[in-house]
Structure formats: C-alpha cells, structure tokens
Amino acid sequence: MAINLGDNEREAAWRKEVREFIEKEAPAALRAGSEGGGEGGLFARMGAIKEWRDKLAAKGWIAPAWPKKYGGADMSVVEQFIMNEEFAEAGLPANVGGFGVMMIGPTLIEHGTEEQKEEHLGKILRGEVIWCQGYSEPGAGSDLASLQTRAVRDGDDYVINGQKIWTTGAQFADWMYMLVRTDPDAPKHRGITYLLVDMKSPGITVRPLTTLAGTQTFNEVFFEDVRVPVKNRVGEENRGWYVGTTTLDFERSSIGSAVGIRKQLEGLMRQAKQGKEAKFHSDSVRREFADRWIEAEVAKMLSYRVVSMQAAGKIPNYEASMCKLFTSELSQRIANLSMHLYGMYGNIRNRASMGYMQAVSATIAGGTTEVQKNIIATRGLGLPRG
C-alpha cells in the first residue's frame, strides 16, 4: 500500500501561512545560521526570544495544541507538527514557552486542579514565569524512581529536604515542578508525590554547573526545610510517579530535534564543500556524509510515525523512545563527523569542538540511552524485565 507523506490541500495552505509569517516576523538573531545556537545559546538570546514569543502570542501560537479555554489555539496534532517543522527548518525555536508550555502546562491540563490551572496556565502563556524540572538527583538519574528528596507533611504544608541535579535553567526559573518522596516505606515507584514549588521559597539554593563546553545550562538545587503548600500538589499523594511519566511523554515526541539535526548536517556539508584541504573531499568523508544523511531521513520518518499516532488518537510510548534514542545518538555521530573534518584543528575551541562537547549530554538528557532501550525492549518487543 502506498503511503502519502505529502500535505493535503488544507495542510499545504496552513504550511504556506506559517512560512509567510516566519518570513515577515522572525527576528534575525534566531534564524538559521545566526550565532549562539544550542540550549545555552537560547538562554543567552532572551531578548530575541521574548520578541518572537510576543509575536507568537499575538497569533495565539504560544501553546498551539492547548484547548482554547486554557488560552491555546486548539490546533490539531498535524497542524502543530507542520508549524514546528517549519520553525525548525528556519532555525527558530518553536517552544518559546520552555518547560511551561511543553511539559508542566499539558500536565496541569491533564492532572491539575481548576485552581492550579487558573493560577499558572495564563502566566505560562504570557511568558511571565519560567519553569524548571526537579527530577534527577545525584543518586537517581537513569533510575529516577530511586529519588530520595523527602517531603514530610506538616499541617497544610510539605517540608522538603534534599537535592536535585542537572536542573536545566534553574538559575532563571520562577517555579519548579518536582518529584519528592513522601512515603519512604512504599515500593520505589510508589510513595512519590508531584509538587509545584516557588523558587523564591526560603531554603532553596541554586548552584550553576559548568559543562564541558563552558556553558552554565545545568544546576544543582538544594532544599533545606522548604515549605510548600499542600494545594501545590498535582494529583494524589504518593501517586506522583504516574503524573511525572505524563510529563516525560510530552518531552520525547518532537519533530524539532530531527529537523535540527539535518540542518546541522547541511551546515557541515557547506563547510566541507568550501574547504580546500584534501580530507574535506576524501571518499571516506563523502561516505560518512552519505550515512549521516540517510540517518537524518530515518530520524524524520520516526518523528512522522510519532505524530501519525498522535493524530490517530494513540499515545506514543516506546515509539517516542525510539525517536529520542535514534536522534540523540545521531547527533553524537554528526558531532564526530565534524571533528573528523577538522582533524587536529578540532581540538581548538571552535564550533566543531563546542558541538562535540555539547553532544555528550544528548544520550543522557531526557532519559538515558539505557532507559530508552529498556522501554523499547519491554514495551515494544515484549521482552521480560531483567
């Protein structure tokens, strides 16, 4: 049976509208080819991002898939996918609302109280708050359910003590959504509660961590007798693991990474064509480019599979893990290709070396390679748990 990967008439018209909007409104500092890419670069370009966010907000495109009653555009999955694809093609950030729009907002729509939705959703859409994610801990990264940060009920509050690590953007954040252990005697996937924490609360200390690439994207966050109102709990006490996995499902199903990887590869190809050194035009380098290009197309097809399932009302699970695993490992292979192109010059602090160092975290952030493989094996292939 033939599969049509093209747009129908309505989708083509929508794609044209998005492209015209980008051409007219996108800030130059955010377009493809501008300096300062990557996650750390986005934090450094807050002014341009705010300008872009304001323009998207005027169109109702900040949270396109949210229901209109919560301030979204009520777009279909396919419409949102096309918009994100075109933004990625232009090198523009689609998710200018950060974790607020991408993760905690949809989680609150699914699991939050009406009071929580009223307090937080509007501020997320208006860009008034920045959110960070308090999941990983020094002893609970890949095995997140082993987290030990404690929250003890004290009247109308929880009192939190513990530490989180690898917390992206915590130094900028106004709020954190986090997982804490409220029942230390329960099995590890139980006894966990999901809380919303004001980062200005007394007892919170944020310490930036400097990465291999010299950026301060990640942080350690320490909690010492931090009081959080019980009304800030999302879902039931001791059932936060199931709320938290909803958030993770939103994290692992995006077209942007697949298109971004191909754009990165195209940039490398332009450099290779312009280079005069023999190694830039060797057969081995050409073969490596061909392999990476094919893999970039595979990554796009995996993303298409995820969005097709979402459009059909299905929830991607191991399929989203396949997409995440493949694209994160591919980004590292492309970083290796960049270093091969530059040879010994790649050891100098330039774009190639920076990209290579930044790519190290690709198979860790958002769920490690080992975690993704376990999900694919058990939920996708039906293999027994080891």
FENJO-V648701 format. One record per backbone hydrogen bond with DSSP energy under -0.5 kcal/mol. NH is the residue of the N-H (numbers start at 1). CO is the residue of the C=O. E is the energy in kcal/mol with one decimal. If there is no record, write none. Layout:
nh->(NH | NH)
co->(CO | CO)
e->(E | E)
This chain:
nh->(5 | 12 | 13 | 14 | 15 | 16 | 17 | 18 | 19 | 20 | 21 | 22 | 23 | 24 | 25 | 26 | 30 | 31 | 31 | 32 | 34 | 41 | 42 | 43 | 44 | 45 | 45 | 46 | 49 | 50 | 51 | 52 | 53 | 54 | 55 | 56 | 57 | 58 | 59 | 59 | 60 | 60 | 61 | 64 | 66 | 70 | 71 | 72 | 73 | 74 | 75 | 80 | 81 | 82 | 83 | 84 | 85 | 86 | 87 | 88 | 89 | 90 | 91 | 92 | 96 | 98 | 100 | 101 | 102 | 103 | 104 | 105 | 105 | 107 | 108 | 109 | 110 | 111 | 112 | 117 | 118 | 119 | 120 | 121 | 122 | 124 | 125 | 126 | 127 | 128 | 129 | 132 | 134 | 134 | 135 | 137 | 140 | 144 | 146 | 147 | 150 | 151 | 152 | 154 | 157 | 158 | 159 | 160 | 160 | 161 | 162 | 164 | 165 | 167 | 168 | 169 | 170 | 172 | 173 | 174 | 175 | 176 | 177 | 178 | 179 | 180 | 181 | 182 | 182 | 183 | 186 | 190 | 191 | 192 | 193 | 194 | 195 | 195 | 196 | 197 | 197 | 199 | 199 | 201 | 204 | 205 | 207 | 209 | 211 | 211 | 214 | 218 | 220 | 221 | 222 | 223 | 224 | 226 | 228 | 230 | 232 | 233 | 234 | 235 | 235 | 239 | 240 | 241 | 242 | 243 | 244 | 245 | 246 | 247 | 248 | 249 | 250 | 251 | 252 | 253 | 259 | 260 | 261 | 262 | 263 | 264 | 265 | 266 | 267 | 268 | 269 | 270 | 271 | 272 | 273 | 274 | 275 | 280 | 281 | 282 | 286 | 287 | 288 | 289 | 290 | 291 | 292 | 293 | 294 | 295 | 296 | 297 | 298 | 299 | 300 | 301 | 302 | 303 | 304 | 305 | 306 | 307 | 308 | 309 | 310 | 311 | 312 | 313 | 314 | 316 | 321 | 322 | 323 | 324 | 325 | 326 | 327 | 328 | 329 | 330 | 331 | 332 | 333 | 334 | 335 | 336 | 337 | 338 | 339 | 340 | 341 | 342 | 343 | 345 | 346 | 347 | 348 | 350 | 354 | 355 | 356 | 357 | 358 | 359 | 360 | 360 | 361 | 362 | 363 | 364 | 365 | 367 | 369 | 372 | 373 | 374 | 375 | 376 | 377 | 378 | 379 | 380 | 380 | 381 | 383)
co->(3 | 8 | 9 | 10 | 11 | 12 | 13 | 14 | 15 | 16 | 17 | 18 | 19 | 20 | 21 | 22 | 27 | 27 | 28 | 90 | 31 | 37 | 38 | 39 | 40 | 41 | 42 | 43 | 45 | 46 | 47 | 48 | 49 | 50 | 51 | 52 | 53 | 54 | 55 | 56 | 56 | 57 | 56 | 61 | 63 | 67 | 68 | 67 | 63 | 66 | 64 | 76 | 77 | 78 | 79 | 80 | 81 | 82 | 83 | 84 | 85 | 86 | 88 | 87 | 94 | 95 | 97 | 97 | 98 | 99 | 99 | 99 | 100 | 103 | 104 | 105 | 106 | 107 | 108 | 113 | 114 | 115 | 116 | 117 | 117 | 120 | 121 | 122 | 124 | 123 | 123 | 175 | 132 | 177 | 133 | 140 | 137 | 142 | 143 | 144 | 161 | 181 | 159 | 157 | 154 | 228 | 152 | 158 | 226 | 150 | 223 | 221 | 136 | 219 | 166 | 217 | 167 | 169 | 169 | 130 | 130 | 197 | 132 | 195 | 134 | 193 | 149 | 180 | 191 | 191 | 183 | 187 | 238 | 238 | 180 | 234 | 178 | 193 | 232 | 176 | 195 | 174 | 197 | 198 | 201 | 222 | 220 | 218 | 209 | 215 | 211 | 209 | 207 | 164 | 205 | 162 | 203 | 160 | 158 | 156 | 229 | 230 | 194 | 111 | 233 | 236 | 192 | 192 | 239 | 239 | 240 | 241 | 242 | 243 | 244 | 245 | 246 | 247 | 248 | 250 | 255 | 256 | 257 | 258 | 259 | 260 | 261 | 262 | 263 | 264 | 265 | 266 | 267 | 268 | 269 | 270 | 271 | 277 | 278 | 279 | 282 | 283 | 284 | 285 | 286 | 287 | 288 | 289 | 290 | 291 | 292 | 293 | 294 | 295 | 296 | 297 | 298 | 299 | 300 | 301 | 302 | 303 | 304 | 305 | 306 | 307 | 308 | 310 | 309 | 314 | 317 | 318 | 319 | 320 | 321 | 322 | 323 | 324 | 325 | 326 | 327 | 328 | 329 | 330 | 331 | 332 | 333 | 334 | 335 | 336 | 337 | 338 | 339 | 342 | 343 | 344 | 345 | 348 | 350 | 351 | 352 | 353 | 354 | 355 | 356 | 357 | 358 | 359 | 360 | 361 | 361 | 364 | 363 | 368 | 369 | 370 | 371 | 372 | 373 | 374 | 375 | 375 | 376 | 376 | 377)
e->(-0.7 | -2.6 | -1.9 | -1.9 | -2.5 | -2.1 | -1.9 | -2.3 | -2.4 | -2.3 | -2.0 | -2.3 | -2.5 | -1.7 | -2.9 | -2.0 | -1.5 | -0.6 | -1.0 | -2.6 | -2.1 | -0.6 | -1.8 | -1.5 | -1.4 | -0.8 | -0.9 | -0.8 | -2.2 | -2.6 | -1.9 | -2.4 | -3.0 | -2.5 | -1.6 | -2.2 | -2.8 | -1.8 | -0.8 | -0.7 | -0.7 | -0.8 | -2.9 | -0.7 | -1.4 | -1.7 | -1.9 | -2.1 | -1.0 | -2.3 | -3.3 | -2.3 | -2.4 | -2.6 | -2.2 | -2.7 | -2.5 | -2.4 | -2.4 | -2.5 | -2.3 | -1.6 | -1.3 | -3.1 | -1.3 | -1.5 | -1.0 | -0.8 | -2.5 | -2.3 | -2.1 | -0.5 | -2.3 | -1.8 | -2.7 | -2.3 | -1.7 | -3.1 | -2.0 | -2.3 | -2.4 | -2.1 | -2.3 | -1.8 | -0.5 | -2.1 | -2.2 | -2.0 | -1.0 | -2.3 | -0.8 | -1.7 | -0.5 | -2.9 | -1.0 | -1.9 | -1.6 | -1.1 | -2.1 | -1.9 | -2.3 | -2.2 | -2.2 | -3.4 | -1.5 | -2.9 | -2.3 | -0.6 | -3.0 | -2.2 | -2.0 | -2.8 | -2.2 | -2.4 | -1.0 | -2.4 | -1.5 | -1.7 | -1.1 | -2.9 | -2.0 | -2.5 | -2.1 | -2.7 | -1.9 | -2.4 | -3.5 | -0.6 | -2.5 | -1.8 | -1.2 | -2.3 | -1.1 | -0.6 | -3.0 | -0.5 | -2.6 | -0.5 | -1.5 | -3.3 | -0.5 | -2.5 | -0.5 | -2.0 | -1.2 | -2.1 | -2.9 | -2.8 | -0.5 | -3.0 | -1.9 | -0.6 | -2.9 | -2.6 | -2.9 | -2.8 | -1.8 | -2.2 | -2.7 | -2.9 | -2.0 | -2.1 | -2.6 | -0.5 | -0.6 | -1.5 | -3.7 | -0.6 | -0.8 | -0.8 | -2.9 | -2.0 | -0.9 | -1.4 | -1.8 | -1.9 | -1.3 | -1.1 | -1.1 | -0.6 | -2.1 | -2.8 | -2.1 | -1.6 | -2.3 | -2.2 | -2.1 | -2.4 | -1.9 | -1.8 | -2.2 | -2.0 | -1.8 | -2.4 | -2.2 | -1.6 | -1.5 | -1.2 | -1.6 | -0.9 | -2.1 | -2.5 | -2.0 | -2.5 | -2.3 | -2.4 | -2.4 | -2.5 | -2.2 | -2.2 | -2.2 | -1.8 | -2.0 | -2.5 | -1.7 | -2.1 | -2.3 | -1.8 | -2.3 | -2.0 | -1.8 | -2.4 | -2.3 | -2.0 | -2.2 | -2.5 | -1.3 | -1.6 | -2.8 | -0.7 | -1.7 | -2.3 | -2.0 | -2.5 | -2.9 | -2.5 | -2.3 | -2.2 | -2.1 | -2.2 | -2.2 | -1.1 | -1.8 | -2.4 | -1.7 | -2.1 | -2.0 | -2.2 | -1.7 | -2.3 | -2.2 | -1.6 | -1.6 | -1.8 | -1.6 | -1.7 | -1.7 | -1.9 | -2.6 | -2.6 | -2.2 | -2.2 | -2.5 | -1.8 | -0.5 | -0.9 | -0.9 | -1.5 | -0.6 | -1.9 | -2.9 | -1.4 | -1.6 | -2.4 | -2.5 | -2.0 | -2.1 | -2.5 | -2.6 | -2.7 | -2.3 | -1.0 | -0.8 | -1.7 | -2.6)
